Amino acid sequence: MDDLPVYERTLSVPQLLEQLPSEISSLVRSASGNQYLHALALGALNTTLTESVFRNYEPVVVDLAARWLRSDISTDYIHVLSAFARVLPFAPYLRPFASQYALSPTGPQSALTDSKELTIRQLDTNSTRNLLLTLFRLLSFDLETFSKAVSPIQLQSLFPHQDRVVRYLAVRCFALYMHAADAATENMLRVNTGTDPIEGEWEEITIDYRLLGLWEERRWASLESSIRNTRASRSDTDAMKLIDDTRDFFTSRSADICGVLIPRLKDAHPSPSSVVETPTATANLRRIATSLLGFKPILLVGLPNAGKTTLIDHIAAKMGQSESMVTLHLNEQTDAKSLLGMYATSSASGSFSWQPGVLTKAAREGRWLLIEDLDRAPSEVLGLILPIIERGELTIASRRERIKCAEGFKIIATMKSSYNIAGEEIAPTTSMLGNRLWQRVPVTSLPVEEMRDVILQKFSLLESRVPTIMDVYGRICAAFHGSLAIKGSQGRTPGFRDLIKLCSRLNHRLQRIGAKTGYEPTPEGVDDEILLDIVDVFLKYIPDKSMQMSLASVVSEALQISPPKSTILP
């Protein structure tokens, strides 16, 4: 196997442990928790084993990469950059970590961006080769981000280097940095390296570096195939076991969303959330979290009251984004100019000054942007968002300004699905401007059994009343779904949000009368007050009084209240 290139060595976990240094291998075999993850992170920095560690431990690779950023990782910075460069094409969600490490003004590699001191010439030939190959891979992956990681003067200083491989790699990196055309690149290579073969070591085999591009493509294709096979063979149970065994030891830069790890841009402690992670809610959260690992804007599609906004708020709290997240409620009257910004008079001088809008601020500061009911947005606003989701930039034509969206900027939108005449859920129209650019994520509504579990966990005082509450809710929903007149008269049907609102009221009502368990006898009149709460939450917005009365009788029957009391409407 040692005769194969590094990328073709598909190592199983036992084979991988045999290849690791003995000290690290023993820790991976016997340690647990923080020591286990730390040993894996160190092992992954071995350039011959990075891809194998990634394949076998991908569920926790976000936390391993987060550990590479820490100062207690005692290793050469070239090894850290090389590890990022090797896995980024297959884990692009690690780009925030990689760019932060490569561009840190105080990091050990910061001297490479200094054009005054030619630090790169102080490295030995082998280290210079490794660094340049790493830079070549980073620039090939994302030129705009990683071009800031090195000065072109540093690269030019290597053109007369004694090693032809170093000269070749320096020219290729310089050409990428300068956006040089193919003809210009070939001319620079001919001048600096000649026309003879450039043989050197690459992935532990000897190649002609003039064919580096073809070798890199072969490496990508081989790794992509082996990683895809490993993912297909890894069961959800195995992945969750790895997460569960190490969950309590993840760093503050790793956000755990129901077993899916997402990189945090900065150290943050999750804010408290009121979401109860039932099986359906967990499945919804995992789908959303998986989509967050990509770069496409996310479109959540689900029935009204399915919890789309609540789920995003929950994830934002976990990610430390809840305080900075911007929420837009769009409609036909939304003015695109107010989202971009406008000129306003200054209170101090009286002159006009530019005041950026919420969209401009969010893009510039790397905030999350939540757009409610995207299907209600006018075409002018969708046209404004289109360049952002296509090219990652915001254009302000009136100022001739182009704003590159900062790292961390993410657009998340919601859209309501509906029922057809047969009672089946149907997705909204796909004729929306830029529809193909969105990552659609279906959000499943909670079944009745899970609604009951949520109420029991959030409102313990209602335990004795949950069967009655669910019976009332079921009858009201059945009445709405069974009557086109009711649905047509007010445009919305009751949902889980209304049920939680009702339970919150009832819980507070029981607290006010001093209930401790919810099983105590209640004073006379409490049942009437409960009826009024139900009517106020579910029926008050129905404009037709006779329909209110009809549904109130349904409620009174479920509450076992005599019919005359059902006429007590607020």
N, C-alpha and C positions, 0 to 999 in steps of 0.2 A: 504493500500500500504506500510505502514511503517513496516509491518511484513515481507516483501520481502527483499531479499538481495539487496544491492545498485544497482548492475548491472542489475537487472530485473525491476527496476523502470523506465519505459518508459514514461518520463514526456513530455507533450506538452509545448509550450512556456508559456501559461498562468499558468499551474501548476508549471513550473520551477520558474516563477517570484514569485509565492506564497511561494516557499521554500527558496528563497534567503533572506538574512538579509534585513530588511526594508530599510536601507539607500541605499544599492546597488540596490535593486529592484526598488526604486523610481527613481534612476538615469537611469536605463535601460528603464524604462517606459517613462520618460520625457526628458532626456538629449539627446544630439546629438553629432556627431563628436567625438572629442578626449575623452570627458567625458564618452560617451556611450561605446566606446571600452575599456576604462580603467575600467569601472564598470564590463563589461563582463569578462575581464581578472581576476579581483579580485574574481568574482563569481565562475569562473571555478576552482579556487584554493580550494574551499570547497570540501573536499574529497567525500562527498555524492552526489555532483552535477556535478563533472568534466565530466563524460560521457554524461550527459544530455545536458550540454552546448556544448560539442563537436558535438553531433548529430544535434542539432538545429541550430548551428552557424558555421558549418564546412567550408563554403566558406571563412570565415575570421579568421579561427583558427590559421593560420600562424602568423597573426599580434597579436593575443592574446598571443600566445606563445612567440613572440618577446618581448612583454611587461613584461613577467615573468622574463626576464633577466635584467630588469632595476632596478636600486637601489631604485627608488621611489615606488616600490611594497613593502609595509610594511607588510611582512608576514614571518612566519617561513620557513626556507629553506627546511625543510622536506616536507612542503605542496607543494612547487614548484617541488621538485624531484618526489613526489608522483603523481602530475598531469602529468608530463612527462611520468612516468612509466605506468600510466593507459591508455594513448592514443597512445603510440608509436607503439604497434602492429597494430593499425588501421591507423596510420599516420606516417609511417617510415621516411617520408621526414622531420620530426621534429628532427631527430637524431642529426644533427649538433648543434642545439640549446641545446638539452639535454646534449650532451657530453661537450659542452662549459661550461654550468652551473655546471655540476658535477665535471669537471676537472679543473676549474679555480683556479690558484694558489693563488688568492687573494679573492676568494669567501668565504662566511660564512661556507661552508661545507668543506673547504680545510683542516681543522684540522683532518678530518677523515683519510686522507692519511698519517698522521704523525705517525710513528711507535714508537716514543719516548714517547709521551704523550697520555695516554689512554683516549682520550676525550670522546669516546662513552660511557664510564662507568659513566659519569657525568649526563647523561640524565635520566629522570624518566622512569619507566617501560613502560608506554603507548607510550611515544615518541620513546623509543628504539624498541618496537614492530613495530611501523609504519615505522621507518627508515629501519629496517631489511627487512620488507616485500617489501618496495620500492626497496632496493638493490637487493633482490631476483628477482624481476620482471625485473629490468634493466639488471642484469647478464644473466637472461634467454633469454632476447631479443637480446643482443649483448655482449657476454662475453669478446671478445678481446678489445672492446672500453671501457666498463664500469668497467672492473677489475682494472683499474688504479684509481678508485674513492675511494677505501678504502684499508687500510693496512690489511694483514692477521693477524698481531699481534693484531690489534684492534678487529677483529672477535674472535680470540682465547681467548681474555680477558673476553669474555662473556660466555665462556663454563661453568664456575662455577656459573653463575647468578642464583639468587633465583627463577626467573620465568622460568618455563619449556618451555613456548612458545618462550621466548627470546633465550633459549639455543638451541631449535630446529631450529629456523630461523638462528641463528649464525652458526650452523653446516652446514645447507644447503648452505648458502652463501659461507662458507669456502670451502666446497666440490666443488662447482662450480668454485671458484677461482683456486683451485689446480687441476682441471680437474680429480677429483677422480672418480674411477670406482664405479659402483653401490654397489658392495660388501663392498668396503672401506667406502662408505657413510653410509651404513646400520650399519656397525660396530661402526663408530663414534657416530651415533645416539643412538645406544643401550648403549654405555658406558656413554654418557652424559645426556640422557633423560630417559633411562630405556625402559620398554616394555609396560607400562600402557598407556591408552589413554591420549592424550595431548589436553585438551579442552581449547578453547579460542575464543575470538571474532574475526570475520573476515567478512568484508563487512556488519557489523551490525547484523550478526547472529552468533550463536555459532557452531563451527565445531571441529572435531578431526583433529589436524594439521598433524597427520601422513598421512592423505589423502589430504594434501594441493595441490599436483600436479593435482589430479583429480578435485578438486574444481576450480583451476585456469583454467584448460581446459574447464570446464563447463562455467565459466565466459567468456572466450574468445569466445566460440561458441555462447553464448547468445548475447553478445555485437555485434559480427560480423553480426548476423542475423538482429538485430534491426537497426544497422547503415546502412546495405544494404537496408532495407525497407524505412528508412528515405531518403536515397539518391534517391531511385526510385520515391518517392512521391514528391520530391522537383523539381519544374520546373526550367528550365534555366532562366525564367523571374524573379522568386523569388530570385534565387542566384545572378543574375546580379543587381537586385535592392539593395540587401544588400551591394554589392560591390560598386555600384555607390553612395549610400548614405554616405559611409565612406571613399571613395577613397582619398580624400584630407587630411585625418588625419592618414594614415598609417605611421608606424615608418620607419626609414631608413633601418631597417633590413628586410623589406617586399618588394619584387619586384612584382609589378602588371603588368602581361603580359596579356592584353586584358581580365581582369576579373579573371585570374588564379593567385593566390598568391604563390610565391616561396620564401623560406628562403634565405636571403643573409648571407654569412659567416661572413661578417664584414660590418661596417657602410660604405656605399658608396652612392654617388649621381650619378644617371644615366647619362651617356654621351649622347649628342644629337644624334638623329638618323634621317635619311632621309626617312624612310619607311612611306608610306601613308597607313593607316589602312583601306583599303577597306573591304567589307564583306568577300571576298575570302581570302585576306591577314590575316584578323582577325581570320577566321576559321583555317587557317594554323598555325598561332601563338598560338592559344589555344591548338591545338593538340600537338605541340612541347612542350609548357609549361607544359601540363599535363604529357607528357612522362618524363620531367625533374624531376618530383616529385618521380619517381621511381629510382631504382639503376641500371637498365640495360643500356648498351650502346645504343645510339640512331642512327638509320640508316634512313636518309631522302631519300625518293625515289620519283623522279619526272622527268618530261621532261627537256631537256636542256633549260636554260633560264627561268625556273619556279620560280627562286628566292630562291633556297635552301640556298646558302651561305649568301645571303642578309638577310634572316630571322634570321639565326643564329647570324650574326653580330649585328642585331637589339636587339636580346635577350641578347647577351653578354654585349652590352652597357647598357641595363637596369639593368643587374645583377652586373655591375661593373667589368666584366671579360674581357672587350675588350682589355685592355692594356697587360694583361698577357696571353691571349689565344695564343696557338701555332697552326699554320696551316701547315699541311703536304700535299704536292702534290706528290702522289705516282705514279710510273710507273714501267715498267719491269726492269729498271736499278737501282731502289732504293736498296741501300745496308743496310741490317738489322743492321750491326755492327755500322754504322754511327748513327743510331737511339739510340742504347744502349749506345755507348761511345767507346773510344779507348785510348790506351796509346800514349802519345805524349811527345816529348822532351821539357823540361823546358827551357825557354830563359835565366833564371838566372843561374841555376846550370848545365844545360846540361843533367840532369838525366831524366829518363822516369817517367811520372806521369799520373795518370788516369784522363781523361777528359770526364765527363758524356755527353751523347748525349741528343737531345731534348726530346726524350721520357722519359728518366730517370729523367731529370730535371722536366718535367711536372708532373710525378707521385710523385716525392719527394716533390714538392712544392704545390701540390693540384691545378694545373692549368687545364683549359679546353684544350682538344686536338681535333682539327677539322681535319679530314682526308678527303681530296677531292678525289672523284672517287675511292671508295674502291675496286670496281670490277677490277681496273687496277693494284692493288697491287699484287706483287708476293707472292707465298705460304709461302716463308721464312718469310716475314714480317707479314703475317696473323698468322703464327705460333708463332711469337714473341708477338703479341697482345693477343693471345688466353688466356694465364694464367691471364692476367690483367682482362679480361672480365669474366673469370670463377671464379677466387678466389680473385680478387682485389689486386694482388701483381705482381711485376715484378721480374723475376729471371735472374741474370747475371751469367751464368754458369762459365765463365772464371775466375771470381772473387769469386765464391762460395758465392754470395751475394743475399739476398732476400730483396726486397724493398716493404714494405707495402704502398700502394697508400694512400696519405694524404687525409684528409677530403676535399671535394670540387673537387677532380679530377673527370673529366667526359670526356668520349670519345663520340664524335659525328662525324658521317661519312655521306657522301653523295654518291648517286648512281643514274645514269641516267636510266630512262625508255625510251621506244622508241615506235614508231608506227609499227604495222604489215602491211601487204599488203592491209588489208581492211580498214586501217586508224584508227584502234583502238589502244589505249594506252596499252602496255603490260609491266609488271614488268620484271626486269632482272632475270637471272637464280638464282635458290635457292640452287645450288650445292656448294656455297662458303663455305670454311672452317669456322666452328663456326657459321653457318647461324642461328641456333636455338637460339643463345644467344643474338641476337640483338632485340631491340624494333623497329619494322618498323613503320615509320610515313609517310603516303602519303602526298605529297605536290602538291596541285592543281594549275595549271597555271591560271593567271588572264584572265577573258574573255575580249573581246574587249571593252565593255562598261566601265569596271573598268580601263583598260589601259588609256582610254580617261580621266577619272576622275583624275588619277594620274598625267597625263601631265598637266592638267589644274591647279592642286594644286601646282605642282613643278615649272612650267614654265608659269607664267601668261602672258608674252609677246606673247605667241603662241596661245592665245585664238582664234584669228581670223583665224589662219591657221590649227587648230586641225582637222577639217573635211578633209582638203586636205591631211594632214600628215597621218591620219588613212586610207584614201583611198589608198594612195601610199603603206602603210605598208600591207594592205589587199591584194592588187594586187601582191605584191612581194611574200608574203607568199603563195598565191594561185598558183603562177607560180612555186615556189619551190616544193610544195606538189604535183603538177600535173605533174611534169617532173622528172622521175627517172634518166634521164641523168644528170640533174643539181645536184640532191642530191648525185649521185654517184661520181661526178667529184670533189667534195670538202669536203664531209663528214660531213657537218653541215648545218643547216637551220637557217635563221634569226629568232631572238626571241626578247623578251621584253628588254633584256639588250641592244641590238643594237638600238632599238627604243629610249630608254632613252639617249643613246650616241648621236644619231642624234638630238634629241630635245635639248640637252645641247649645241651642236654646234650651232644650229639655234638660240637659246636664246642668246648666246654670240655674235653672228653675229648681231642680232638686237640691242643689247646693244651698240655695237661699233658704229653703225650709229646713236645713240642717240634716239632710240625709247623709248617712255614712256608707251604707252598703247598697242602697237602692231597693232593698227588700222591705223597708219599714212601711207601715201604713201611712198614707198621705192624707192631708186635710181635705175636707169636702171642698169641691170647687177646682181642685187641681186638674181633674179630667177635662173640665170645661176649658181651662186655660191651655191644656195640651191640644184640644180641638182647635182653639183659636190660633195656636202656633202653626198647626198643620195647614189650616186654611190660609194663613198669612204667607207661608212659604210657598205652597204649591198652587193655590187657587186665586190669590188676590189679583194677579196680573191678567186674569181672564176678563175681558170687558163685558161679556154677556152675563147679567145677574142670574138668569135662569140656569145657565150652565154651572155657575158657581154653586147654586143651590143643589143641583143634581149631583155634583161631585161631593159636596158636603154630606149628603145623605149616604154616599158610599163610604166616606170616612167614618161617620157616626156608627154605621153598621159594623165596621171593623173594630171600632173602639167599644162596641157594645153600649153605646149611649142611646137613650130613647130618641126617636125621631124629632120630637119638638125641639130638643136642644140643638139639633143640626141647623136650625134656622137662625141661630145666633151668629150672625156674620158681622165682622167689624166694619 
